[in-house]
Structures are given as C-alpha cells and as structure tokens.
C-alpha cells in the first residue's frame, strides 16, 4: 500500500513506488513521461446506471487518436448503442487533467460534445451526439456528488522501462440527471443511480 504523497514517476520515467493507494497519493505529471507523445494514453471514463438504464461516457487522448464515446444501455429491453467519434493525432492537445481533484475535460465538434466539469463539490457530465440512434440524437446532463473519501488508485509498472499503468477508480457517487434518447427522457435519481 502506498501511504505517502510522492511523484508517480522517477527521473527515468519509471513508477517510483508500485502498489495501490486509497486516494491519489502518487502525483502524475504528463511531462515526466519519457515516451513519445504518440505512445501516451490518457482518458476519463464514467458509468452511470440504475436497474433500468446506464450511460457510459469516455473522452480519450491516445496520442495517435482521440476518442469520444457515448454508450446507452437499456437493461429492461436488453439493448445497447455506442457511438464513438474519433480524431487523428491529438498528441496531448486535449489537455487531460493530471488529477481527478481538479481540471475539466471538454471535447466537441459540430456533431457532438462531451464535458466533465467540476462545479464545487460536484462533477457535471454533459453529452450530446446528433446522430446516435437511427438518425436521432442523444443528450443528457448528470450531476455526481458525494465523492467518497477513499477510492482505488493503482500504480503498475510493466516489464519494459518507462512503461506503466496508472489508474484511479472512484465508485458509488450518487447521480442525478437525465439521458434523452430515441425521444424519451430517462432519469437518474441519487438513491438508485
């Protein structure tokens, strides 16, 4: 277990202290990575769900390609739909936050937008894709609150020098908002989502 704050990477770009932490004690800085820009992969992912529906949202800067993705799950009717617009060679220009505690993620063009914005003690997730399901749009706004004190943070080195995986998973934040798809509004309530 990692129990003290320190830089995630050492001077050679290797994980300084492999292990897990209950909050983001390893300090990630993109500038400390020794790999080329095309090899760095950063992303934010959220899943919001209840017993009837779910929404998965992703914004990624994978160096050689950018990916924005919205998935809608209809558990009652047993179907899902994913649309994932891509871009070429973002190479870090998406300015993904280096910490989950601050920094916003915004990606948009004429046909879609996804944003993850900190507002006080909440995170506001907004999304829109014009052609999502049979030519019809999806859009929504979901507010996450009540971030737990503990999360799961993993600092994992790979065998090759300078290769690593760093991840934080924050689970069970109450969600309130909606997703509108196929002309129907689906609501999320904090006691069930």
N, C-alpha and C positions, 0 to 999 in steps of 0.2 A: 504494500500500500504506500502510495506517495502521500506524505503528510506535511510537506513544506512547499511554499511557493519558490519556484526556480524556473529558469529558462527551459523550454522543452528540448531545444537542440543545443549541442555543444559547438565549439568553434569549427568542427569538421562537418557539421550538418547531421550528426547522428543523435538519436534520442539520448539525452543526458541521464535520465532515470526511467527505465522501463517499468511499467506497472499500471496500477489503477488508482484513481482518487475519487472522493465523494463530492468534489467540486473542482472547478477548473484551476487547480494549482499550477500545473505546467503552463508557462507563458509562451504562447505560439506567436511567432513573427514570421511572416512570409519572407522577409528579407534575409532570414537566417538559413533558408533552404539553399543548398548548393546545387541542386538540379537545375536544368534549363527550364525556361518558362513553359515550354510545351509539355513538360512532364508533371507539372504541379496540378493537382486536382483538389478543388475546394467546392463545397456545396452546403446548402441549407435545405433541410427536408422536414416537413411537418405532416403528421397524420392526425386527423380529427375524426372521431367516429362515435356512434352510438349503436344500438342494436339494429336500426333500420338502414342507416346510410353511413358512408365515410367519404372523406375527401383527403387526397394526398397531394401535397404541393412541393415542388422541387425547383430550386434555382442553382445551377452549377456552372462553374468556370473550370473546365477540364483542360485548360491550356490550348490544345488543338481544336476544341469545340466547346461551345456553350450550349446549355440545355435548360429549358424551362419546361416544366411538366405539370399538368393537372390531371388527376385521376378522380373519377366519381364512381363510388361503389354503391349499388342498390342491393343490399343484403336480402330484403324482402322478396325481390323479384329475381335474385340471383344473376345480376349482370354488372359489368363494369365497362367504363370507357376511359381511355387515356389519350391525350393529345400532348405531344412534346415538340414544340418548335425548337429548332436548333440554329446556332450561329457558328460562323467559322472564325477560328483563331482569336478568341478573346484575350488569351495570354495575360490574365490578371487585370484586364481593364474593367472588369465588373466590380472591382474593389470590394471583395467579400470581407466582412468584418473578421478581425483576428480574435475576437472574443464574443461569446454569446451574451455577455453582460451589456454590450453597447454596440452601436453600429446598425445601420439599416441595410436591407437588400431590396433593390428595385430593378426590375427588368421590364422593358416594354418596347413595343413597336406598334404599327398601325392596327394589327390584328389581335394582339394580346397584351396583357400586363399582369405581373405578379409582384407583390411587395410584402415584405415582412418588416414592420416598423415598430420600434419601441415607443410607447407613449406612457410615461410614468412607470408604474409597476405592471403594465400590461404589454402584450405584443399584439399588434393588429395585423392580421393576414388578409390581404385583399387580392382578388384574382378575377380575370376576365379572359375568355378566349371566344372570339367571334364565331368561328365555325367549329363547334365542338361535337354536336350530335345531330346528324342528318341536316346539316346547314344551320342549326340553331345554336345560340350561344350558351355558355355557362358563365356565371359571375357570382361573386359572393364576398362576404366580409365576416370574419370570425375574430373575436377578441379572446385571447388567452390570458388568464390571470392566475394568481395563487401559485407562483413558481415555488416548488419545494426547496427546502434548504439543501437537500442532498440530490445529486444526480450521479450518473455513471460516466466517468472520464477514463479513457484508455489511451495509453502511450505505448505503442507496439513497434519495435524495430523489426526490419526484415533482414535477411542474411547479407544482402548487398549493402555496402557502405552508403550512407546518405538516403537510404530508402526507409520509409516509416509510414505508420498509420496513426493518426491522432483523431479522436472522436469524443464528443460529449453527447450523451442522451439524457434529455430531461423528460421525465414521464409524468403523466396524470395531471396536467394543468387543466383546470376547468375551462370549457369552451362555450362561448355564447355567440350566436350569429346565424348566418344562413348560407345556403348554396341554392342558386336558382338554375335549374337545368331542365330542358325539354318543357319549358313554360311553367314549371312547378317550383314553388318555394319549399325547400326542406330546411327545417330549423334545427339548430343545436342549442340545447339548454345546459347550463352548468352542472345540474345534478345528474345528468345522464350522458354527457359528452365530455 
